[in-house]
Amino acid sequence: MKDRAVATNRKARYDYDIEESFEAGIELKGPEVKSIRAGRVNLKESFATIDKEELYLYNCHISPYEHTTAFQLDPLRRRRLLVHKREIMRLMGKTSQKGFTLVPLKMYFKKGMCKVELALAKGKKLYDKRRAVKDKEARRELRKVAEFRKNR
């Protein structure tokens, strides 16, 4: 069974150099799971930090579920990420280095549980972003030429 990505942070790969990625569970309350299943989640400006030896996800916008009246949760509240303690300690050492941060790449369901793919990333400079765009365009042109020669 294939995992279905509910939300992706496409801009993260453009803005950051991804060093490594890993999977974390997320602690949700009430109708947030139904809202995520409906695809009403935005990871665009979100990030993760370690606070008092626990990992939290900030600025992840999960829209309130329309068909409930019991829970009215803040859509931007911080959510605890479920990771082993030794993994948190390892990440604490890595993120203390200059320029490293934790960025969510995608949110998906795996065996009925909501998971977040986090990446240990380092911010790109403007010239690195320009080079990445130029390389992408060059690869696209090479693909077009190869396809043209193949069809001839």
Backbone as CSV, one residue per row, in Angstrom:
resi,resn,N_x,N_y,N_z,CA_x,CA_y,CA_z,C_x,C_y,C_z
1,MET,0.840,-1.178,0.000,0.000,0.000,0.000,0.891,1.249,0.000
2,LYS,0.606,2.156,-0.874,1.426,3.345,-1.017,0.950,4.450,-0.076
3,ASP,1.922,5.182,0.496,1.583,6.300,1.374,1.091,7.468,0.535
4,ARG,0.023,8.107,1.004,-0.578,9.211,0.263,-0.175,10.524,0.911
5,ALA,0.568,11.353,0.195,0.974,12.647,0.724,-0.232,13.581,0.752
6,VAL,-0.504,14.138,1.920,-1.637,15.039,2.090,-1.203,16.463,1.782
7,ALA,-0.007,16.829,2.239,0.505,18.177,2.011,2.012,18.093,1.783
8,THR,2.512,18.917,0.880,3.953,18.984,0.634,4.415,20.425,0.726
9,ASN,5.654,20.580,1.111,6.273,21.891,1.193,7.271,21.982,0.042
10,ARG,6.789,22.352,-1.130,7.620,22.363,-2.332,8.704,23.428,-2.273
11,LYS,8.417,24.510,-1.584,9.377,25.602,-1.514,10.592,25.257,-0.641
12,ALA,10.456,24.261,0.224,11.555,23.888,1.116,12.777,23.420,0.336
13,ARG,12.563,22.629,-0.701,13.705,22.135,-1.490,14.342,23.249,-2.305
14,TYR,13.601,24.300,-2.573,14.153,25.447,-3.287,14.943,26.345,-2.332
15,ASP,14.435,26.540,-1.121,15.055,27.456,-0.171,16.173,26.840,0.655
16,TYR,16.215,25.510,0.758,17.171,24.858,1.652,17.917,23.737,0.939
17,ASP,19.144,23.490,1.385,19.884,22.290,1.017,19.519,21.235,2.047
18,ILE,18.969,20.140,1.601,18.522,19.087,2.503,19.699,18.170,2.815
19,GLU,20.080,18.099,4.083,21.173,17.225,4.505,20.664,15.802,4.727
20,GLU,19.588,15.665,5.499,18.989,14.358,5.741,17.521,14.551,6.090
21,SER,16.751,13.508,5.922,15.329,13.590,6.267,14.948,12.367,7.097
22,PHE,13.911,12.530,7.896,13.435,11.444,8.742,11.950,11.627,8.996
23,GLU,11.339,10.576,9.528,9.901,10.547,9.748,9.589,10.772,11.227
24,ALA,8.533,11.532,11.483,8.081,11.765,12.856,6.566,11.676,12.900
25,GLY,6.054,11.146,14.000,4.619,11.158,14.226,4.215,12.529,14.724
26,ILE,2.944,12.834,14.699,2.471,14.143,15.151,1.294,13.938,16.101
27,GLU,1.304,14.679,17.197,0.232,14.596,18.182,-0.864,15.578,17.781
28,LEU,-2.043,15.050,17.497,-3.164,15.869,17.054,-4.315,15.757,18.041
29,LYS,-5.198,16.730,18.013,-6.355,16.730,18.897,-7.641,16.744,18.075
30,GLY,-8.618,15.983,18.574,-9.971,16.038,18.052,-10.090,15.923,16.550
31,PRO,-10.763,16.883,15.936,-11.098,16.785,14.513,-9.960,17.186,13.570
32,GLU,-8.760,17.429,14.093,-7.649,17.817,13.217,-7.322,16.714,12.216
33,VAL,-7.464,15.468,12.616,-7.152,14.352,11.723,-8.084,14.365,10.513
34,LYS,-9.375,14.599,10.749,-10.334,14.652,9.635,-10.024,15.820,8.711
35,SER,-9.614,16.933,9.283,-9.264,18.092,8.481,-8.020,17.802,7.630
36,ILE,-7.054,17.093,8.209,-5.845,16.726,7.453,-6.201,15.748,6.340
37,ARG,-7.047,14.770,6.635,-7.469,13.813,5.597,-8.158,14.511,4.435
38,ALA,-8.849,15.619,4.735,-9.509,16.402,3.683,-8.512,17.284,2.927
39,GLY,-7.251,17.286,3.346,-6.223,18.059,2.649,-6.203,19.520,3.026
40,ARG,-6.767,19.878,4.167,-6.846,21.277,4.579,-5.703,21.616,5.521
41,VAL,-4.479,21.421,5.032,-3.278,21.686,5.815,-2.260,22.419,4.934
42,ASN,-1.501,23.322,5.536,-0.516,24.109,4.808,0.806,24.068,5.582
43,LEU,1.863,23.598,4.930,3.187,23.505,5.544,4.128,24.608,5.090
44,LYS,3.623,25.575,4.360,4.472,26.539,3.678,5.458,27.269,4.592
45,GLU,5.007,27.870,5.666,5.870,28.669,6.539,6.238,27.929,7.825
46,SER,6.017,26.630,7.875,6.213,25.907,9.125,7.672,25.488,9.324
47,PHE,8.011,25.256,10.576,9.351,24.826,10.963,9.234,24.059,12.268
48,ALA,10.293,23.345,12.623,10.303,22.573,13.862,11.471,23.028,14.723
49,THR,11.254,23.048,16.040,12.317,23.375,16.982,12.247,22.422,18.165
50,ILE,13.355,22.380,18.891,13.434,21.555,20.089,13.298,22.476,21.286
51,ASP,12.309,22.173,22.143,12.028,22.982,23.321,11.908,22.054,24.521
52,LYS,12.791,22.193,25.482,12.790,21.366,26.703,12.812,19.881,26.361
53,GLU,13.705,19.494,25.481,13.927,18.115,25.060,12.699,17.483,24.400
54,GLU,11.849,18.304,23.809,10.730,17.820,23.004,10.732,18.573,21.679
55,LEU,10.290,17.906,20.641,10.281,18.465,19.295,8.885,18.979,18.978
56,TYR,8.794,20.228,18.520,7.505,20.858,18.213,7.494,21.395,16.793
57,LEU,6.318,21.354,16.184,6.096,21.908,14.856,5.318,23.211,15.010
58,TYR,5.847,24.290,14.457,5.239,25.612,14.548,4.744,26.065,13.175
59,ASN,3.723,26.923,13.179,3.172,27.575,11.985,2.613,26.608,10.946
60,CYS,2.272,25.413,11.335,1.608,24.481,10.430,0.111,24.776,10.526
61,HIS,-0.463,25.258,9.456,-1.866,25.672,9.476,-2.757,24.490,9.118
62,ILE,-3.552,24.046,10.104,-4.557,23.011,9.879,-5.908,23.684,10.071
63,SER,-6.651,23.814,8.989,-7.941,24.496,9.041,-8.904,23.742,9.946
64,PRO,-9.766,24.463,10.663,-10.745,23.788,11.525,-11.711,22.943,10.693
65,TYR,-12.089,21.813,11.241,-13.034,20.920,10.574,-14.428,21.533,10.666
66,GLU,-15.121,21.635,9.541,-16.400,22.355,9.485,-17.527,21.661,10.243
67,HIS,-17.522,20.344,10.276,-18.665,19.595,10.796,-18.555,19.272,12.284
68,THR,-17.906,20.139,13.037,-17.804,19.917,14.474,-18.072,21.212,15.227
69,THR,-18.604,21.077,16.412,-18.825,22.245,17.263,-18.095,22.087,18.587
70,ALA,-17.614,20.885,18.865,-17.010,20.607,20.169,-15.652,21.292,20.335
71,PHE,-14.801,21.210,19.340,-13.452,21.734,19.459,-13.258,22.927,18.533
72,GLN,-12.796,24.010,19.064,-12.381,25.149,18.252,-10.923,25.412,18.596
73,LEU,-10.025,24.746,17.899,-8.597,24.846,18.159,-7.972,25.928,17.291
74,ASP,-6.893,26.495,17.782,-6.139,27.474,17.012,-5.484,26.762,15.827
75,PRO,-5.712,27.214,14.597,-5.154,26.522,13.432,-3.626,26.557,13.380
76,LEU,-3.001,27.529,14.031,-1.545,27.666,13.987,-0.859,27.243,15.282
77,ARG,-1.548,26.525,16.140,-0.949,26.163,17.422,0.253,25.246,17.207
78,ARG,1.139,25.208,18.195,2.290,24.315,18.072,1.836,22.887,18.350
79,ARG,2.428,21.958,17.618,2.066,20.551,17.756,3.316,19.733,18.051
80,ARG,3.192,18.840,19.015,4.330,18.035,19.408,4.576,16.945,18.377
81,LEU,5.842,16.754,18.036,6.235,15.697,17.112,6.778,14.528,17.924
82,LEU,6.436,13.331,17.527,6.767,12.130,18.281,7.995,11.462,17.679
83,VAL,9.112,11.607,18.391,10.398,11.077,17.953,11.088,10.498,19.183
84,HIS,11.929,9.499,18.994,12.687,8.929,20.106,13.608,9.972,20.733
85,LYS,13.845,9.841,22.026,14.658,10.802,22.776,16.083,10.890,22.224
86,ARG,16.656,9.753,21.844,18.031,9.781,21.320,18.085,10.529,19.984
87,GLU,17.011,10.441,19.203,16.942,11.178,17.936,16.858,12.682,18.214
88,ILE,16.107,13.064,19.235,15.999,14.482,19.605,17.355,15.010,20.053
89,MET,18.090,14.230,20.840,19.417,14.652,21.306,20.377,14.812,20.127
90,ARG,20.290,13.902,19.166,21.150,13.999,17.976,20.805,15.258,17.171
91,LEU,19.519,15.518,17.021,19.088,16.702,16.278,19.447,17.986,17.018
92,MET,19.400,17.944,18.355,19.756,19.120,19.134,21.212,19.515,18.866
93,GLY,22.087,18.521,18.778,23.485,18.790,18.463,23.663,19.333,17.058
94,LYS,22.922,18.793,16.110,23.059,19.243,14.715,22.474,20.633,14.491
95,THR,21.314,20.922,15.102,20.698,22.234,14.879,21.409,23.340,15.625
96,SER,22.253,22.986,16.600,23.017,24.028,17.298,24.134,24.563,16.410
97,GLN,24.496,23.820,15.361,25.486,24.305,14.410,24.885,25.445,13.602
98,LYS,25.728,26.343,13.167,25.254,27.534,12.475,24.583,27.189,11.144
99,GLY,23.374,27.715,10.956,22.682,27.606,9.677,21.753,26.421,9.530
100,PHE,21.765,25.468,10.453,20.903,24.300,10.322,19.557,24.543,10.974
101,THR,18.515,24.019,10.348,17.164,24.126,10.867,16.386,22.871,10.505
102,LEU,15.241,22.690,11.137,14.371,21.556,10.843,13.147,22.053,10.080
103,VAL,12.949,21.504,8.892,11.880,21.957,8.006,11.015,20.755,7.622
104,PRO,9.682,20.873,7.725,8.832,19.768,7.270,8.743,19.754,5.745
105,LEU,8.881,18.574,5.164,8.807,18.430,3.710,7.416,17.988,3.262
106,LYS,6.835,17.034,3.983,5.494,16.588,3.607,4.795,15.969,4.810
107,MET,3.480,15.911,4.718,2.642,15.269,5.719,1.845,14.195,4.992
108,TYR,1.768,13.010,5.590,1.103,11.892,4.939,0.572,10.924,5.983
109,PHE,-0.213,9.969,5.536,-0.747,8.926,6.408,-0.038,7.622,6.086
110,LYS,0.382,6.933,7.152,1.052,5.646,7.012,0.404,4.691,8.002
111,LYS,-0.214,3.655,7.495,-0.936,2.680,8.318,-1.954,3.367,9.221
112,GLY,-2.625,4.374,8.696,-3.671,5.077,9.426,-3.183,6.156,10.371
113,MET,-1.886,6.318,10.528,-1.328,7.326,11.426,-0.764,8.489,10.613
114,CYS,-0.957,9.698,11.119,-0.446,10.883,10.438,1.041,11.037,10.743
115,LYS,1.842,11.205,9.718,3.292,11.337,9.848,3.750,12.610,9.156
116,VAL,4.897,13.136,9.612,5.509,14.311,9.007,6.931,13.937,8.615
117,GLU,7.314,14.233,7.383,8.693,14.031,6.970,9.443,15.328,7.240
118,LEU,10.394,15.273,8.175,11.199,16.434,8.531,12.560,16.329,7.880
119,ALA,13.159,17.476,7.611,14.484,17.495,7.015,15.396,18.397,7.827
120,LEU,16.606,17.928,8.029,17.649,18.764,8.599,18.239,19.517,7.417
121,ALA,18.080,20.841,7.414,18.404,21.614,6.226,19.245,22.835,6.559
122,LYS,19.946,23.299,5.558,20.759,24.507,5.674,20.282,25.477,4.602
123,GLY,20.064,26.723,4.972,19.522,27.713,4.044,20.433,27.986,2.871
124,LYS,19.832,28.150,1.700,20.596,28.477,0.498,20.761,29.981,0.381
125,LYS,21.847,30.365,-0.216,22.069,31.773,-0.558,21.365,32.057,-1.882
126,LEU,21.187,33.334,-2.197,20.479,33.719,-3.414,21.169,33.182,-4.665
127,TYR,22.518,33.223,-4.688,23.223,32.741,-5.871,23.089,31.224,-6.022
128,ASP,22.949,30.493,-4.913,22.713,29.051,-4.998,21.348,28.768,-5.610
129,LYS,20.343,29.580,-5.262,19.004,29.397,-5.820,19.018,29.661,-7.314
130,ARG,19.742,30.697,-7.720,19.828,31.009,-9.153,20.505,29.873,-9.907
131,ARG,21.574,29.321,-9.317,22.286,28.219,-9.954,21.381,26.997,-10.077
132,ALA,20.566,26.733,-9.056,19.655,25.582,-9.096,18.639,25.746,-10.217
133,VAL,18.113,26.949,-10.396,17.155,27.203,-11.477,17.833,27.033,-12.831
134,LYS,19.057,27.528,-12.954,19.793,27.416,-14.215,20.084,25.952,-14.540
135,ASP,20.474,25.169,-13.541,20.739,23.742,-13.753,19.468,23.002,-14.154
136,LYS,18.352,23.351,-13.525,17.080,22.710,-13.841,16.676,22.990,-15.288
137,GLU,16.846,24.245,-15.722,16.525,24.600,-17.106,17.446,23.895,-18.083
138,ALA,18.732,23.748,-17.739,19.673,23.052,-18.614,19.294,21.580,-18.754
139,ARG,18.914,20.931,-17.638,18.482,19.536,-17.712,17.228,19.393,-18.572
140,ARG,16.316,20.343,-18.460,15.089,20.312,-19.257,15.416,20.420,-20.746
141,GLU,16.340,21.310,-21.098,16.745,21.469,-22.501,17.409,20.205,-23.034
142,LEU,18.266,19.582,-22.212,18.911,18.341,-22.636,17.882,17.242,-22.865
143,ARG,16.873,17.166,-22.012,15.810,16.188,-22.175,15.048,16.419,-23.476
144,LYS,14.780,17.694,-23.791,14.066,18.022,-25.038,14.887,17.597,-26.254
145,VAL,16.189,17.875,-26.226,17.055,17.521,-27.351,17.115,16.003,-27.499
146,ALA,17.264,15.289,-26.384,17.328,13.830,-26.432,16.030,13.242,-26.973
147,GLU,14.906,13.794,-26.539,13.602,13.321,-27.010,13.418,13.619,-28.500
148,PHE,13.900,14.776,-28.945,13.806,15.149,-30.354,14.612,14.185,-31.216
149,ARG,15.837,13.863,-30.769,16.694,12.937,-31.529,16.106,11.530,-31.546
150,LYS,15.473,11.143,-30.442,14.887,9.818,-30.351,13.702,9.662,-31.307
151,ASN,12.919,10.711,-31.464,11.730,10.684,-32.313,12.061,10.876,-33.794
152,ARG,13.245,11.252,-34.116,13.625,11.465,-35.506,13.796,10.236,-36.286
